[in-house]
Amino acid sequence: MCLAIPVQVESLLDNDEALVDIGGLKKRISLALVDDVCVGDYVILHVGYALSKIDEDEALRTLELFDQMQALQEELGASLESDGSGD
């Protein structure tokens, strides 16, 4: 499964590249496919390339959904582990 995620541009670099924040991790990405990106903008990132700009509200809603999915997955995983212990 392929996944594209919203990331925030922290700084613009040479050669159509930018430094972005991915959940606290910093990554260098290509902006070659997107025009008029500024520091603070959110872009959709897929395999190292920004595919498009995205509205900040939409980006934040999407990131919140990812956080909720992760929490649910962890909760379900813990539940399945305890159910499989033979109790």
Residue pairs with C-beta under 8 A, 6 or more apart in sequence:
2 46
2 47
3 46
4 44
4 45
4 46
4 51
5 22
5 44
5 45
5 46
5 62
5 63
5 66
6 42
6 43
6 44
6 45
6 54
6 58
6 59
6 60
6 62
6 63
7 20
7 21
7 22
7 27
7 29
7 42
7 43
7 45
7 50
8 20
8 21
8 40
8 41
8 42
8 59
9 18
9 19
9 20
9 37
9 38
9 39
9 40
9 41
9 42
9 43
10 18
10 19
10 20
10 21
10 26
10 39
11 18
11 19
11 39
12 18
12 31
12 37
12 38
12 39
13 19
13 28
16 30
16 31
16 32
17 28
17 29
17 30
17 31
18 28
18 29
18 31
18 37
18 50
19 26
19 27
19 28
19 29
20 26
20 27
20 29
20 43
20 45
22 45
27 48
29 43
29 45
29 48
29 49
29 50
30 48
30 49
30 50
31 37
31 43
31 50
32 49
33 49
33 50
33 51
33 52
34 43
34 50
34 51
34 52
34 53
36 53
37 43
37 50
37 53
41 53
42 53
42 54
42 55
42 56
42 58
42 59
43 50
43 51
43 52
43 53
43 54
44 50
44 51
44 52
44 53
44 54
45 51
54 62
